[in-house]
Amino acid sequence: MKKTIKMLCVAAIALFAIPQHADAQFFKKLGEAAVDAAAEVVKETIVGETPDNASNVNIETSASGVGIGNPGAQYFDLEFIEAIGNTSGNTVTIYVKATAKDLNYTNVHIGDNNVIGYDNDGNEYKSNDSAPTKNLPAGLPVKFQLSALPNVPAKVTTLPVVYSGWYISSDKSSRSGNLGTYIQFKNVPVKWQ
Protein backbone atom coordinates (compact mmCIF):
# COMPACT_ATOMS: atom_id res chain seq x y z
CA MET A 1 0.00 0.00 0.00
CA LYS A 2 2.83 2.39 0.89
CA LYS A 3 4.53 1.47 -2.33
CA THR A 4 1.36 2.27 -4.34
CA ILE A 5 0.92 5.62 -2.63
CA LYS A 6 4.60 6.42 -3.23
CA MET A 7 4.19 5.47 -6.87
CA LEU A 8 1.08 7.69 -7.26
CA CYS A 9 2.87 10.64 -5.61
CA VAL A 10 5.90 10.25 -7.91
CA ALA A 11 3.58 10.05 -10.93
CA ALA A 12 1.66 13.17 -9.81
CA ILE A 13 4.90 15.11 -9.23
CA ALA A 14 6.22 13.99 -12.61
CA LEU A 15 2.99 15.14 -14.30
CA PHE A 16 3.26 18.62 -12.81
CA ALA A 17 7.01 18.79 -13.43
CA ILE A 18 6.68 18.17 -17.18
CA PRO A 19 6.58 21.50 -19.05
CA GLN A 20 3.12 22.40 -20.27
CA HIS A 21 4.33 24.34 -23.33
CA ALA A 22 1.16 24.02 -25.44
CA ASP A 23 -1.06 25.19 -22.61
CA ALA A 24 1.25 28.10 -21.84
CA GLN A 25 1.14 29.24 -25.47
CA PHE A 26 -2.64 28.93 -25.49
CA PHE A 27 -3.01 31.04 -22.35
CA LYS A 28 -0.47 33.58 -23.65
CA LYS A 29 -2.47 34.00 -26.89
CA LEU A 30 -5.72 34.16 -24.92
CA GLY A 31 -4.23 36.91 -22.72
CA GLU A 32 -3.07 38.91 -25.78
CA ALA A 33 -6.54 38.64 -27.32
CA ALA A 34 -8.13 39.82 -24.07
CA VAL A 35 -5.80 42.84 -23.93
CA ASP A 36 -6.61 43.74 -27.57
CA ALA A 37 -10.34 43.40 -26.94
CA ALA A 38 -10.12 45.52 -23.80
CA ALA A 39 -8.22 48.22 -25.72
CA GLU A 40 -11.01 48.36 -28.33
CA VAL A 41 -13.67 48.61 -25.61
CA VAL A 42 -11.76 51.47 -23.97
CA LYS A 43 -11.33 53.21 -27.34
CA GLU A 44 -15.05 52.84 -28.09
CA THR A 45 -15.99 54.17 -24.66
CA ILE A 46 -13.65 57.15 -24.64
CA VAL A 47 -13.56 58.18 -28.29
CA GLY A 48 -16.94 56.90 -29.47
CA GLU A 49 -15.35 54.92 -32.28
CA THR A 50 -15.38 51.28 -33.14
CA PRO A 51 -13.05 49.50 -35.55
CA ASP A 52 -15.85 49.40 -38.14
CA ASN A 53 -16.45 53.15 -38.19
CA ALA A 54 -13.10 54.55 -37.10
CA SER A 55 -11.65 57.25 -39.29
CA ASN A 56 -8.12 57.71 -40.55
CA VAL A 57 -8.28 61.48 -40.95
CA ASN A 58 -4.94 63.26 -41.18
CA ILE A 59 -4.85 66.79 -39.80
CA GLU A 60 -2.92 69.11 -42.11
CA THR A 61 -2.06 72.65 -41.07
CA SER A 62 -3.08 75.26 -43.65
CA ALA A 63 -1.25 78.51 -44.45
CA SER A 64 -3.61 80.29 -42.03
CA GLY A 65 -2.44 78.03 -39.17
CA VAL A 66 -5.76 76.18 -38.95
CA GLY A 67 -5.47 72.39 -38.95
CA ILE A 68 -7.91 70.65 -41.28
CA GLY A 69 -8.87 66.99 -41.17
CA ASN A 70 -10.87 66.12 -44.27
CA PRO A 71 -12.35 62.60 -44.37
CA GLY A 72 -13.67 63.37 -47.89
CA ALA A 73 -10.17 64.21 -49.18
CA GLN A 74 -10.42 61.66 -51.99
CA TYR A 75 -13.42 63.61 -53.38
CA PHE A 76 -12.63 67.26 -52.57
CA ASP A 77 -9.95 69.58 -51.19
CA LEU A 78 -10.86 71.92 -48.37
CA GLU A 79 -9.48 75.33 -47.42
CA PHE A 80 -10.32 77.39 -44.33
CA ILE A 81 -11.21 81.02 -45.14
CA GLU A 82 -12.32 82.64 -41.86
CA ALA A 83 -14.52 82.43 -38.77
CA ILE A 84 -16.62 85.53 -38.13
CA GLY A 85 -18.16 86.23 -34.73
CA ASN A 86 -21.30 88.36 -34.55
CA THR A 87 -21.26 90.25 -31.22
CA SER A 88 -24.93 91.24 -31.38
CA GLY A 89 -26.11 87.65 -31.89
CA ASN A 90 -23.25 85.81 -30.14
CA THR A 91 -22.83 83.50 -33.13
CA VAL A 92 -19.74 82.27 -34.98
CA THR A 93 -19.95 81.43 -38.67
CA ILE A 94 -17.12 79.57 -40.41
CA TYR A 95 -16.41 79.94 -44.13
CA VAL A 96 -14.48 77.38 -46.20
CA LYS A 97 -13.70 76.67 -49.85
CA ALA A 98 -14.12 73.22 -51.32
CA THR A 99 -12.80 72.05 -54.68
CA ALA A 100 -13.99 68.78 -56.25
CA LYS A 101 -11.11 66.67 -57.52
CA ASP A 102 -12.42 64.59 -60.42
CA LEU A 103 -16.21 64.75 -60.70
CA ASN A 104 -18.97 67.35 -60.61
CA TYR A 105 -21.28 67.01 -57.60
CA THR A 106 -24.73 68.54 -57.06
CA ASN A 107 -26.51 69.45 -53.82
CA VAL A 108 -23.37 69.21 -51.70
CA HIS A 109 -23.68 69.91 -47.97
CA ILE A 110 -20.69 71.11 -45.97
CA GLY A 111 -21.51 72.36 -42.48
CA ASP A 112 -25.21 71.65 -42.75
CA ASN A 113 -27.06 70.73 -39.53
CA ASN A 114 -24.12 69.19 -37.68
CA VAL A 115 -21.49 71.74 -36.62
CA ILE A 116 -19.97 71.39 -33.16
CA GLY A 117 -17.31 73.66 -31.66
CA TYR A 118 -15.45 73.72 -28.36
CA ASP A 119 -13.71 76.59 -26.59
CA ASN A 120 -10.65 76.46 -24.33
CA ASP A 121 -12.87 76.16 -21.23
CA GLY A 122 -14.51 72.99 -22.59
CA ASN A 123 -17.83 74.62 -23.49
CA GLU A 124 -19.64 73.03 -26.41
CA TYR A 125 -21.46 75.03 -29.08
CA LYS A 126 -23.72 73.03 -31.35
CA SER A 127 -25.64 74.13 -34.41
CA ASN A 128 -28.57 72.28 -35.88
CA ASP A 129 -29.48 74.96 -38.43
CA SER A 130 -29.38 74.28 -42.11
CA ALA A 131 -26.80 75.83 -44.41
CA PRO A 132 -27.24 76.28 -48.14
CA THR A 133 -26.41 73.39 -50.48
CA LYS A 134 -24.23 74.08 -53.48
CA ASN A 135 -23.05 72.44 -56.65
CA LEU A 136 -19.38 71.49 -56.66
CA PRO A 137 -17.90 71.49 -60.17
CA ALA A 138 -14.57 69.70 -60.61
CA GLY A 139 -11.54 71.97 -60.30
CA LEU A 140 -13.45 75.13 -59.32
CA PRO A 141 -13.33 76.32 -55.67
CA VAL A 142 -16.76 76.96 -54.14
CA LYS A 143 -17.30 78.93 -50.92
CA PHE A 144 -19.42 77.29 -48.21
CA GLN A 145 -20.88 78.89 -45.11
CA LEU A 146 -21.21 76.43 -42.24
CA SER A 147 -24.29 76.73 -40.05
CA ALA A 148 -23.60 79.25 -37.27
CA LEU A 149 -22.55 78.19 -33.79
CA PRO A 150 -24.97 79.82 -31.30
CA ASN A 151 -24.38 81.36 -27.86
CA VAL A 152 -20.63 81.85 -28.24
CA PRO A 153 -19.42 84.64 -25.91
CA ALA A 154 -17.32 87.40 -27.52
CA LYS A 155 -14.42 86.55 -25.18
CA VAL A 156 -13.82 83.37 -27.23
CA THR A 157 -11.07 84.24 -29.70
CA THR A 158 -10.09 80.69 -30.69
CA LEU A 159 -12.03 77.47 -31.07
CA PRO A 160 -9.51 74.65 -30.50
CA VAL A 161 -11.76 72.11 -32.24
CA VAL A 162 -14.70 72.39 -34.63
CA TYR A 163 -16.42 69.39 -36.23
CA SER A 164 -18.58 69.69 -39.33
CA GLY A 165 -20.82 67.21 -41.10
CA TRP A 166 -20.63 66.85 -44.89
CA TYR A 167 -22.60 65.12 -47.62
CA ILE A 168 -21.97 64.45 -51.32
CA SER A 169 -24.08 61.29 -51.68
CA SER A 170 -25.35 58.52 -49.43
CA ASP A 171 -22.06 56.62 -49.65
CA LYS A 172 -19.86 59.76 -49.56
CA SER A 173 -20.74 61.55 -46.34
CA SER A 174 -20.19 61.88 -42.62
CA ARG A 175 -22.28 59.68 -40.32
CA SER A 176 -24.44 61.46 -37.79
CA GLY A 177 -23.16 61.01 -34.26
CA ASN A 178 -19.72 59.72 -35.34
CA LEU A 179 -17.26 62.61 -34.97
CA GLY A 180 -14.53 60.46 -36.53
CA THR A 181 -16.26 60.89 -39.91
CA TYR A 182 -16.72 64.67 -39.62
CA ILE A 183 -14.49 67.37 -41.10
CA GLN A 184 -12.25 68.64 -38.28
CA PHE A 185 -10.83 72.13 -37.84
CA LYS A 186 -8.15 72.75 -35.21
CA ASN A 187 -7.22 76.15 -33.68
CA VAL A 188 -9.84 78.24 -35.47
CA PRO A 189 -9.29 81.99 -34.88
CA VAL A 190 -12.52 83.99 -34.45
CA LYS A 191 -12.74 87.59 -35.74
CA TRP A 192 -15.51 89.42 -33.89
CA GLN A 193 -17.56 92.15 -35.62
JOKA-V390457 format. One record per backbone hydrogen bond with DSSP energy under -1.0 kcal/mol. CO is the residue of the C=O (numbers start at 1). NH is the residue of the N-H. Records with the same first field share a line. If there is no record, write none. Layout:
BEGIN
CO = NH  NH
END
This chain:
BEGIN
1 = 5
2 = 6
3 = 7
4 = 8
5 = 9
6 = 10
7 = 11
8 = 12
9 = 13
10 = 14
11 = 15
12 = 16
13 = 17
14 = 18
20 = 24
21 = 25
22 = 26
23 = 27
24 = 28
25 = 29
26 = 30
27 = 31
28 = 32
29 = 33
30 = 34
31 = 35
32 = 36
33 = 37
34 = 38
35 = 39
36 = 40
37 = 41
38 = 42
39 = 43
40 = 44
41 = 45
42 = 46
43 = 47
50 = 53  54
60 = 68
62 = 65
66 = 62
67 = 186
68 = 60
69 = 184
70 = 73
72 = 75  76
75 = 101
77 = 99
79 = 97
82 = 95
83 = 191
84 = 93
85 = 193
86 = 90  91
90 = 152
91 = 86
92 = 149
93 = 84
94 = 146
95 = 81  82
96 = 144
97 = 79
98 = 142
99 = 77
100 = 139
105 = 136
108 = 134
109 = 167
111 = 147
112 = 114
114 = 165
115 = 127
116 = 163
117 = 125
119 = 122
123 = 119
125 = 117
127 = 115
129 = 113
134 = 108
136 = 105
137 = 140
142 = 98
144 = 96
149 = 92
153 = 156
157 = 190
159 = 188
160 = 187
161 = 118
162 = 185
163 = 116
164 = 183
165 = 111
166 = 174
167 = 109
169 = 172
172 = 168  169
175 = 178
178 = 181
179 = 182
183 = 164
184 = 69
185 = 162
186 = 67
188 = 159
191 = 85
END
